[in-house]
Amino acid sequence: MSSSFKLHLTPHFSSVKDEMGRDTGKDYKFFNKPYGLLHWLENSEETIEDDDIVILLDPDQVFTRPITNDFSNTKHNILVGKTPKTTVEHGSPFAQKYGLGAKWREFDLETITNSSDTPARKVDNKIALQMYPAGPPYLATAKDMLVIARYWADFVPRVHAEYPHLLAEMYAFCIAAAHAELPMQIAISLMVSDSNSGRAEGWSFIENMEKDKLCNPSIMEETVLPSVLHYCQRYMVGEYMFGKRRMPTNIFSCDSPILKVPPRDIVQKYDYFIPPPPPGRKTPQEHKTLSEAKVKRDSFMICALTNLLNEASLFFQKTNCDSDKNSEVVMDLWSGKNVMV
């Protein structure tokens, strides 16, 4: 690992505890976000200054370009609001827009915050929709992030107790920021993830690209893209796909082949996808038609993520293995099999 990077290891934080603090035997792995962040902020071996900018990403997000505290370039950044803030600074945290709405306002905020007059209760629906539907990447000064992280870690078990489902920790973040009176400047261009979404993500960067450039391996050096790709969905075009849960667990090993690379003209070739055959079934399912926008979005994600993963896999092989990978065999995520090329 480059000396520019540091690794901070935290305790195991995902255990769900009852109101007496006893382990219930259940896990909610996303507790690791607030507790891990707070553990790093309070125990880092590196000196963290108040003015430092902290960026929190999900582990299934990859960079396409640097993220800084300057969002003033309107060609590169899409921000929510008529007069949006453009700089991450004290009192001005930023985050990507997610489809959370204002649901967190329906929670028992007084119990969650242990405060009968929590500032979170004073946030009206309009402001909640504009400033708090926040998700990773989260950006704030270290000073502000520590304030949010302490509330976040305090509130999240009570949010989960009331709402023991996916997104509990994200709702807890919204409540923590509102309780801390640190409204977020919401950005649309920080991420793409759900290729079925409307204007809540930075898909306009992809849709405005020429079709023959979408699968160019050098696209990240040549084109302004959303800051991160969040691969928490499945992307399918023709008989090509990318899905993190279909990824072999030994992808970073000396014996694992690289992923099958889609054709450069995948956008022009297909206006449909074929769902991969279920386990034990050899016959592919029927063709399902895709809109032009959906073809461009999914093709981009398949190509970009495949190229990034193959680059990482080859780097691992170069630095850790005695021989080159077998270039005659590739891993086809659609079929779940290794195939000859």
C-alpha positions in Angstrom: 0.0 0.0 0.0 1.2 3.5 -0.8 2.8 5.4 2.0 0.2 8.1 1.3 -2.5 5.8 2.8 -2.9 4.8 6.4 -4.9 1.9 7.8 -6.9 2.3 11.0 -8.4 -0.9 12.5 -11.4 -0.6 14.8 -13.0 -3.1 17.2 -16.1 -5.1 16.1 -19.0 -2.8 16.3 -21.9 -4.6 14.6 -23.5 -6.4 17.5 -27.0 -5.4 18.3 -27.5 -4.8 22.1 -30.7 -4.6 24.1 -31.7 -1.7 26.3 -29.6 -3.1 29.1 -26.5 -3.2 26.9 -26.5 -7.0 26.6 -25.6 -8.7 23.3 -28.7 -10.0 21.5 -26.8 -12.3 19.2 -27.9 -10.3 16.2 -25.7 -8.1 14.0 -26.3 -4.9 12.1 -23.1 -4.5 10.1 -23.8 -0.8 9.3 -23.2 0.1 12.9 -19.6 0.1 11.8 -20.1 3.4 10.0 -20.8 5.7 12.9 -18.8 3.7 15.5 -15.8 3.2 13.1 -15.8 6.9 12.2 -15.9 8.0 15.8 -13.2 5.5 16.8 -10.9 6.9 14.1 -11.6 10.5 15.0 -10.9 9.9 18.7 -8.0 7.3 18.4 -6.2 8.0 15.2 -2.4 7.7 15.3 -2.3 10.6 12.8 -2.9 14.1 14.0 -6.3 15.3 12.9 -6.7 19.1 12.9 -10.0 20.9 13.3 -9.7 22.4 9.8 -9.0 19.1 8.1 -11.7 17.9 5.7 -13.0 14.4 6.5 -14.7 12.4 3.7 -16.7 9.3 4.6 -17.4 6.8 1.8 -19.1 3.4 1.7 -16.8 0.5 1.0 -18.6 -0.2 -2.3 -17.7 3.2 -3.7 -14.8 4.0 -6.0 -13.3 7.3 -7.0 -13.4 8.6 -10.6 -11.8 12.0 -9.7 -10.5 13.8 -6.6 -13.0 15.1 -4.1 -12.0 18.5 -2.5 -13.8 21.0 -0.4 -14.3 23.3 -3.4 -17.6 22.8 -5.3 -17.6 26.2 -7.1 -17.1 24.8 -10.6 -20.7 24.5 -11.9 -19.7 22.4 -14.9 -18.3 19.7 -12.5 -20.7 20.0 -9.6 -24.5 19.9 -9.3 -25.8 21.3 -6.0 -29.3 21.5 -4.5 -30.8 24.9 -3.8 -31.1 28.3 -5.5 -28.0 29.7 -3.8 -26.1 26.7 -2.7 -22.9 26.8 -0.6 -19.8 25.9 -2.6 -17.2 25.3 0.1 -16.9 22.7 2.8 -16.0 24.6 5.9 -16.9 24.9 9.5 -20.7 24.9 9.8 -21.1 23.8 6.2 -20.9 20.0 5.7 -21.8 18.4 2.3 -23.3 15.1 1.3 -24.7 13.2 -1.7 -28.5 13.2 -2.1 -30.2 9.9 -1.4 -33.8 8.9 -1.7 -34.4 9.2 2.1 -37.0 11.9 1.9 -38.0 13.3 5.3 -38.9 10.0 6.9 -36.5 10.6 9.8 -38.9 13.3 11.1 -41.5 10.5 11.8 -39.2 8.8 14.3 -39.5 9.3 18.1 -36.8 12.1 18.1 -37.2 13.0 21.7 -36.4 9.4 22.8 -33.6 8.9 20.2 -31.9 12.2 21.2 -32.8 12.0 24.9 -33.9 15.6 24.6 -37.4 17.0 24.9 -36.5 20.1 22.9 -34.1 18.6 20.3 -33.3 21.0 17.4 -34.1 18.1 15.1 -37.8 18.5 15.9 -37.7 22.1 14.7 -36.7 21.1 11.2 -39.7 21.4 8.9 -40.5 19.1 6.0 -39.3 21.5 3.4 -35.9 22.0 5.0 -35.7 18.3 5.8 -36.1 17.5 2.1 -33.6 20.1 1.0 -30.8 19.7 3.5 -31.0 16.3 5.2 -31.6 13.5 2.6 -27.9 12.8 3.0 -25.7 9.8 2.3 -22.1 9.0 1.5 -19.9 10.6 0.5 -20.3 12.8 3.6 -17.9 15.7 3.8 -17.2 18.0 6.8 -14.4 19.7 8.6 -13.0 17.4 11.3 -14.4 19.7 14.0 -17.9 19.3 12.6 -17.6 15.7 11.7 -16.6 14.9 15.3 -19.7 16.6 16.6 -21.9 14.7 14.2 -20.1 11.4 14.8 -20.7 11.6 18.6 -24.4 12.2 18.2 -24.6 9.6 15.4 -22.9 6.9 17.5 -25.2 7.8 20.4 -28.4 7.9 18.4 -28.0 4.9 16.1 -28.8 2.1 18.5 -32.1 3.8 19.4 -32.9 4.4 15.8 -32.3 0.8 15.0 -34.4 -0.3 18.0 -37.3 1.7 16.5 -36.5 0.8 12.9 -34.5 -2.5 12.7 -34.1 -2.3 9.0 -31.7 -1.3 6.2 -30.9 2.5 6.2 -31.3 2.8 10.0 -27.8 4.2 10.3 -28.5 6.7 7.5 -31.6 8.0 9.2 -29.6 8.2 12.4 -27.0 10.4 10.5 -29.8 12.8 9.4 -31.1 13.1 13.0 -27.6 13.6 14.3 -26.8 16.4 11.8 -30.2 18.1 12.6 -29.7 17.8 16.3 -26.2 19.3 15.9 -27.8 22.1 13.8 -25.4 21.3 11.0 -27.6 21.3 7.8 -26.0 19.7 4.9 -25.3 21.2 1.5 -26.7 18.4 -0.7 -25.0 17.5 -3.9 -26.3 15.5 -6.8 -23.0 15.1 -8.7 -21.0 13.2 -6.0 -22.3 9.8 -7.0 -24.1 7.5 -9.4 -25.6 4.3 -8.2 -29.2 3.5 -9.0 -29.5 3.5 -12.8 -33.3 3.7 -12.4 -33.1 7.0 -10.4 -34.3 10.3 -11.8 -32.4 13.5 -11.1 -31.2 12.6 -7.7 -27.8 11.4 -8.9 -25.1 12.6 -11.3 -26.4 10.6 -14.3 -26.5 13.7 -16.6 -22.7 13.4 -16.9 -23.2 10.0 -18.4 -26.2 10.7 -20.6 -24.5 13.7 -22.2 -21.6 11.6 -23.4 -21.3 10.2 -26.9 -22.1 6.5 -27.1 -18.8 5.5 -28.5 -16.9 7.0 -25.5 -18.9 5.3 -22.7 -16.7 2.2 -22.6 -13.4 3.8 -23.4 -10.9 2.5 -20.8 -9.4 6.0 -20.5 -12.7 7.7 -19.9 -11.7 8.8 -16.4 -8.7 10.7 -17.7 -10.7 12.3 -20.5 -14.1 13.1 -19.1 -15.6 14.8 -16.0 -17.7 12.1 -14.2 -19.6 11.9 -10.9 -17.0 11.8 -8.1 -17.7 8.2 -7.1 -19.3 5.1 -8.5 -21.5 3.3 -5.9 -21.9 -0.3 -7.1 -24.6 -1.4 -4.7 -26.9 -2.3 -7.6 -26.9 -4.8 -10.4 -26.2 -3.5 -14.0 -27.2 -5.6 -17.0 -27.0 -5.0 -20.8 -27.3 -8.0 -23.2 -25.5 -10.9 -21.5 -23.1 -8.6 -19.7 -23.5 -7.6 -16.1 -21.8 -6.3 -13.0 -23.1 -7.2 -9.5 -21.0 -7.2 -6.4 -22.7 -10.2 -4.9 -21.8 -12.3 -7.9 -18.1 -11.5 -7.5 -15.9 -14.5 -6.6 -14.4 -14.1 -3.2 -10.9 -14.9 -4.5 -10.9 -12.2 -7.1 -7.7 -10.8 -5.6 -5.6 -14.0 -5.8 -2.8 -15.3 -8.0 -5.1 -17.9 -9.5 -8.2 -15.9 -10.2 -8.8 -14.7 -13.8 -9.7 -11.2 -14.6 -13.3 -10.3 -15.5 -14.8 -10.6 -19.0 -14.5 -7.2 -20.6 -17.6 -6.0 -22.5 -17.3 -4.8 -26.1 -16.5 -1.1 -26.7 -19.7 -0.8 -28.7 -22.0 -2.4 -26.1 -24.3 0.7 -26.2 -24.8 0.3 -29.9 -25.2 -3.5 -29.9 -27.9 -3.9 -27.3 -31.3 -2.3 -26.4 -32.1 -5.1 -24.0 -30.8 -7.3 -21.2 -31.2 -11.0 -20.4 -31.4 -11.9 -16.7 -28.8 -14.4 -15.8 -30.1 -18.0 -15.5 -31.0 -19.0 -12.0 -28.9 -21.7 -10.3 -29.5 -25.1 -11.9 -31.2 -23.6 -15.0 -29.2 -23.6 -18.2 -31.8 -21.8 -20.4 -31.5 -18.0 -20.3 -34.6 -16.0 -19.5 -36.4 -13.8 -22.0 -35.0 -10.5 -23.4 -36.1 -7.4 -21.4 -36.1 -4.1 -23.3 -34.1 -1.2 -22.0 -34.6 2.5 -22.6 -31.8 4.4 -24.3 -30.9 6.2 -21.0 -30.9 2.9 -19.1 -28.6 1.3 -21.8 -26.1 4.1 -21.4 -26.2 4.1 -17.6 -25.8 0.4 -17.2 -23.2 0.1 -20.0 -21.1 2.8 -18.4 -21.2 1.1 -15.0 -20.5 -2.3 -16.4 -17.5 -1.1 -18.4 -16.1 1.3 -15.8 -16.4 -1.1 -12.9 -15.0 -4.1 -14.9 -12.0 -2.0 -16.0 -11.4 -0.7 -12.5 -11.6 -4.2 -10.9 -9.4 -5.7 -13.6 -6.8 -2.9 -13.1 -6.8 -3.7 -9.3 -6.6 -7.4 -9.9 -3.6 -7.1 -12.3 -1.9 -4.8 -9.8 -2.3 -7.4 -7.1 -0.9 -10.1 -9.4 2.0 -7.9 -10.4 3.0 -7.1 -6.8 2.2 -10.5 -5.1 2.4 -13.3 -7.7 5.3 -15.2 -9.3 3.6 -15.6 -12.7 1.2 -13.6 -15.0 -2.5 -14.3 -15.0 -3.8 -16.7 -17.6 -5.0 -14.3 -20.4 -7.0 -17.1 -22.2 -9.6 -17.4 -19.4 -11.9 -14.8 -18.0 -14.6 -14.7 -15.3 -18.0 -14.1 -16.8 -20.2 -12.6 -14.0 -23.4 -13.1 -16.1 -23.0 -16.9 -16.3 -21.0 -17.2 -13.1 -18.4 -19.3 -14.9 -14.8 -19.0 -16.2 -14.8 -18.9 -20.0 -12.2 -19.1 -22.7 -11.5 -16.0 -24.9 
